[in-house]
Each structure stands twice: as C-alpha cells, then as structure tokens.
Amino acid sequence: MRENNPLFSFSLYITLLTFFYFFSPSFSATKTFSDDASVMIKLAGLISPPGWIGSEPCDWSGVNCDNDGRVESINLASKSLSGSLPPDLNKLSSLKSLGFQNNKLSGSLPSLSDLSNLQKIYLDFNDFTSIPPNFFSGLTSLQTFSISQNPSLASWVIPEDLSASIVLTAFYASNANVTGSIPDFFGKLTNLQSIRLSYNNLTGVIPPSFATSGIQNLWLNNQHSDAKLSGPIDVLGSMTQLSQVWLHANSFSGPIPDLSKCTSLFDLQLRDNRLTGVLPNSLFSVPTLANVSLGNNMFQGPYPSFSSEVLIDKSIENNNFCDVKPGPCDPRVAVFLSIEEAVGYPSNLADAWKGNDPCKGWSFVSCDTQGKNITVLNLASQHLVGTISPTIANLSSLRSLVLNNNSLTGPIPDSLTGLPQLQTLDVSNNNLTGKVPNFHGNVTVKVSGNPLLGTDSNPGGSGDSPPGSSGSSPGSTSERNETSSSSSLPRPVQILLGIMAGIIVLIGLFFVGPKFKLFQSHLNRKRMAKIGMEGKDGNGGFTNEKHRERRNGHSEMKLVRAKSMSFSISDLRQVTDNFSENNVLGRGGFGIVYKGGRPDGTPIAVKRMESAMISNKGMSEFQAEIEVLSKVRHRHLVALLGYCVEGNERLLVYEYMPQGTLGQHLFDFKEDGYDPLSWKQRLIVALDVARGVEYLHSLAQESFIHRDLKPSNVLLGDDMRAKVSDFGLVKHAPDGMYSVETRLAGTFGYLAPEYCATGRVTTKADVYSFGVILMELITGRKALDDFQPEDRTLLVTWFRRVLINNDNIMKAVDPTLNPDEESYASICKVAELAGHCTVREPYQRPDMSHVVNTLSSLVEGWKPTFFDEEDGFGTDFHMSLPQALHQWQSSEGTSLTSDMPYSQGEAWGISDQVYPRGPPGF
C-alpha cells in the first residue's frame, strides 16, 4: 500500500514542511523583511558613496531595525551623498524616522504615502527637484517634517493631505519654493509648535485660525513673490504661546496689536513691511522680550523707549515717529494720530504725515500764514474706512473739513459744532448715520450721498429726503440757497407760482372740513409701522434703479426704498412690550431679537442692535441687511419687513419663524424640548437652504455671496420648512468677477480655506459652508466641538477621513436617526455631496444649482393619485363644450373669496387694491 511506501512518506513530509514554511507567520515576516532588503539594496545602488558593506541592511551604518528585522530608521545626515532616492521607499512600512539632510541628493522625491508609522522626515539642505502630489497622504503619525534649503524644487503648494497629520509639531520648508497661501488647517493642528516658511513665494494673509493655535515659532519672512504676505497682523495678539516671530521683509500693514497676552515672546522681527500706527504700550511691557526689529515701516507717534535689556535694530529710525528721541508728540500731531486711529491707520496717511509739525509739508493739511494754525484738512477720496474722530474738534482754528467720497460710517460727531471758525464741512458720499448736528448759521454742510444719515430726524416730513441730504443741515447755510433764490426768477414765472400757491391754499381750505378729519382718522389708524408704496412702479414692482439714478442725479434709490420701510422706535416699543425680557427670542453678536405682534395679531421678529455694536462693523452689517433684503425676495430667504434708525437705536424687523433655528433642533433639541429631526426633515431643510442660496448666487437680479451660512442662520417655520437669515455679511458679486476682495468675516469652522488665506471670496465659499451644514445634518455634531477628542474637534477634517471608506459612514451617522436601508442609501449620497462641497480647491466644488438638483432627486418626488371627479371645482367633465360654457357664463363675476371689512393691508398702511393679499413678506 501507498502508506507503507517509504518514497511516498518522504514526499508527504517534504510537502507538509514546504506548506508550513511558506504559510507560517515566520515566513510572512521573512518575506516582509525581504521586501525591506530589496528597497534598501535599491537605495544603496542609487546613492553615492553608500558606505555600506554586505547584503544585510540591518547591519549597515545609519540603519536601525526592529526585532523582526524591519527597517525602523535611516539616518544618513551629512554624508556628502549624491544621487537620488528609490521610488518605492514607501514600502518600508515600519519606518519611523528618515534622515537625508545636508547632502547633495537630487531628483524627484518618492511618495511616502501610507507610511502610517513614519514620525520624522529630514530632507533639508539638498537639491531635490519635485514633490509628488500624494507625498503626505496617510502620514497620520508625522511629527516633524523638514525640507528647508532645497532651492531647486519645482513650485509646490502645501497640500490638504497634511491636515490628517494631527500630531504634527514642526513644519520646516524655508527656501523650498512653496507657493500659494499658508493653509488654514495649520492653525487647527493643536500640537503644531513651529512653522518655518521663510524665503518662499507665499501670498495672502496669516490665517485667522492661528489665533487659537499653540504655535510658538513662526518664521514667514522674506517672501520672494511680488505681492508677498500681506494684510494685518492682528492675529498675533491672540497667539498666547508665541516665543519667536519673524515676519520681516513682507507687505504686512496696519498697526501692531496688543501683545500683553504674549508673555513668552522674546524675538519679534517686523522690519521692512508697511506697518503703521502708534506702537502699543503692551510692546514695551512684554517681560521676556529681548530682540526687536521695527525699521523701514511707517510707525508714528512717540519714539519708542524700550528697556536697556532689549536689543533694537539700528534701522528703527526709518519710520515716521514725531521725534528722534523719546517724548510726547505735539498736541496737533496727537489729534492727527487719533484721526488715523479712527480709520485704521491707513498707509497713505501714515506715509504723508511725518515729523512733529503738521504745518511743515504735511499732505492734505493747510495752515495760516504764520504756519501754526491748521485751517484746512482735506481727506477727500482717500479710501478711508472707519469713523470720524471727535478729537478733530481740538483743531480750534479749522475752517474747512473735507471728508467726502470715502467709506466712513457712524455719526457726525457733535463736538464738531464747537469749532468756532468752521465754515465748510463736506462729508458727502460716505455711509454715515444718525442725526446731522446743529451747526451754526455760517457753516455750509454737505451730506448728500449718505442714505441713512438723518432718516430719524424728520419723521413728519414729506419723505423726499432726510435733513441735509440736499446739502444743508438745521441752522446751516444751504448750498441751494447760495446758488439760487426766488427773487432771481423771471417775473412771469413768479406770477405763475403765485397762482399755483393760491390754488394750493384753496385745496387746503377744502380739506380743513369734515373730509380732512375723516382722512386724519384713517391715517391714525394705520400709523403703526407704515410701509408705503414709495419706490414702487405702477405695476407694484420696484422702479428701475438705473432710471431713478438718472432722474435724481445721483444714486438715492436705496434711501427711497429704505424710507418706505421705516419704523418708529415708539411703534416697535409698543409691539414688543417695551422690549420685555419675556419677549426675547435669542441673543447674538448683533444684539437681541424680540418677538412682537402686528395690529392683526400676526407675530414679527425685531432685532435690536446693542449700543456697543454701533460701530464701523455693526453699522456696515446693519446697512447691508437693509440693502440686500430690499432687493431680494424668495420663499427660502427670511423677509425683511422694515427697519428703524432713530437716535442711537438701530433695529431690523423680520417675519417671525416660530420653530427657531436649525442649530436648536440639531444640537440643543433636548434642552429646548424638541423632537430630534428625522432624516426626511433634515433632507428637506437642506434642499430649502440650497434653493435659497442658489437664488442669491444665480437667480436673483444681482448676485450675492452670503458669507455666514451656518445652522444658527437657518430659521424654521411651523411646517419645518427652512429660510436663510442674517444677511449682515452678504457681499455683492458683480457680474463677470471671479472673486471679490473683502475683509475676512464669518464663523470659524464654516469658512472656506481659500477665503481665510487670501481674503478673496467667491460663491464657492458659500458652497463650502453648505457642505459643512450637510455634515452637521448627517452627524448631529457641530462644525467645531472642543469637547471631542483632538482628532475630531474640526468636523470637516474628521468627516473627510470618514469618507475614505463608505463603511465608516454608518458609524458617523447621528444616533437619533437610526436609518433604514433606504434612508442610509440617501445619507451616503448626501455624505458624498458634502465631501464634494468641502474640497480644498474652490473650482472643484459644485455650483449650488447642481446641489439643488442632487438634493431634489433625493427628496420624495411627486406621485400621481387616483383622479377624483369631485375635485374638478364643480365642473362635470362629461358635459359637452356648449354646456360647460353656459355653466361658466352663469357663474361669471362670482368671487371665490370672502370680503374683508378691515384688511391686513389697511392695518399696515398698504392699499388692498395694490396688494389684495397683503404686502410681500407678510
């Protein structure tokens, strides 16, 4: 038998031995070791001189292996090596440290993707030529990366893949031809301590996310790009861990922020920029400061006086200090510094105002013949943004103050009325608000082109224009009166005017009788929050804006429209029970929102700006909401019903949304007593928001960018349908412009990375924010949650890692959803859409029209139902055509609606003849 055959037994033994050898764990380890050896032998063949002897890499100098013979580290620093690196270096899957610094290696770097154990990479001081796109993919354990001093590298952008390296502590890439902007995710890597990006081609701003980071060493100096790094450096004031800051040789502007929180700062290099303003006192009191460079900027104010222990750069005198030694500035200079402070210390003023005597060649300033008293300050068309400083009143000899054609906001200071020699004040074509102060009679005040200036100072006027908008103010000499008078009119014209005046008197006498009393009673009944038909054409629509501009000679269309929506503060106090705490709906950065009620009982929402917000930013947002919401109207945008500007009061009135915000239903539903939203409800809300934003982007007459999409700005009605709200940050997007440059605004966690980096915003920034909202709807988690583990704090970063494998999505779904198979399939499609919306490159994100189409296909569509003949509104469809025609003729003239003796339109000052169902938005 075969069992007793010695040859068969030997063959079986060899077969079993071979099987256990090849399939045992020890063989697997041997095979993996063989792979490592293969890669290392390739490395030895590509670099010269390798200095390695033998075929066992674990015995080579500079190579360390673990107990299984796997390569853990390669340290070949400063070996005078030349050559290149093998393309399959990422097969060393146990590699933890890689060091090739200070050699002469060249060629393209290999991808190190998916080396999840790799912690340290040192490639600096070589001649590498390129970095592959997926170089950083999957390096989840990376702590230190250094590629500085590789000037031969082709230009490259720091990739989004690096954001997954959540334990990164140091990133060094100076003189490595890095282009683009500083990525915003750097500020969100909580372990990151050192960033060195000097001598590159970076542009843009310091990301605002740096404010909450733990960064200690920040080297961004000497960018070679034409634009260089620019913008303000305000973020430094919040970086409490800073110890060393190198920002020199860039184009940073604005003042140095308050550095009192930077208690570890020892080295501050700011020379060779365009920084302005007065050096803050906190700079002189930083206890650890040892080295400062401030030269070749445009700093003003007193010459700095640092401690003798602080080393100061010799070029510090190359600034615009008022003197070359410590001491106070001339009182007149102090006034001009306060003027600059109120408008953010712009570089054009800082560059023009040097020295300690404004009468010695200062631009925009004129003095009397003695050269001591300032008589003219002319800052027209200087692109000023900010407020008018009340300290101008200290220039007691001032005769002419010209500030027209800027972007100034806030009120005209009352203190200016105390200037004894003032003859001319020109603040026309700005964005000023409040009442026009009561100047004395010989002052010519020009205030036209300020749509919201003085709108509360003429409540009983005709509504043609606010006081002063024609170039006059109470008690001042009118420009119109200076240029013309009735006495200069031809005699026939004067006679004709006299006849017309007589006719008007007769009409007035007619109305003094009972008819006038009846008319007055009707006015009193609808006094509350009058919203008239000013600004409407004969068809009930807005009059063409360009036509009105031509008719008025300048653009006052906003004013006409805004006045038709004007509320009085007394009316709003009445409907909110004097802003009772019992009527508070919510509180935000703008102020407090109160619930109110119209005369017919319909609720409204009244948003009242807090006094502290009546500043440049607050007033800008207030005016933006009025301007935008008076132009757009959509079922998924909250309707603005009116506004109030009276004294220091600034209020906006909206339609009331009874179910609060989407944020309350997603994150606080237990505390607020709501049921958790079902997936179908969330999907419908997402579609509603998408449709509202799509309208803003591409369907409205003008295109707008919202800039602050988030759940707290999505309001819900009783039917749980959503409307987008809060348009204070909306930016107009002119046709044909790819992006709009603006100040950074919005909410951290929802801001698109390119917006944070460059300050330029497109509609794709809203798409990014919407993608974040989709992620929140899926997960029930906030965009930024400090209570989560560090690797999950930022929702976008974590969720995009989830999307790598669809099997992970179920684990990320909000536990309250408990989706069935159909709902889960829908969730996966929305998750994929969220991923597309939040990609780093804006051009790769979809338009909102695509988003709407995708979500529409997921929401339950229309289905035909069985036709009920009784639903034909009384029509028998079996009748012949003549019979049906006879029935229609017999019912002609019958109204389908009941008469209303006192309509909502009458209650709110609008004739039902124009709006038979009430005004838009009510």
Order of alpha helices (4+ residues) and beta strands (2+ residues): alpha-alpha-beta-beta-beta-beta-beta-beta-beta-beta-beta-beta-beta-beta-beta-beta-beta-beta-beta-beta-beta-beta-alpha-beta-beta-beta-alpha-alpha-beta-beta-beta-beta-beta-beta-beta-beta-alpha-alpha-alpha-alpha-alpha-alpha-beta-beta-beta-alpha-beta-beta-alpha-alpha-beta-beta-beta-beta-beta-alpha-beta-alpha-alpha-alpha-alpha-alpha-alpha-alpha
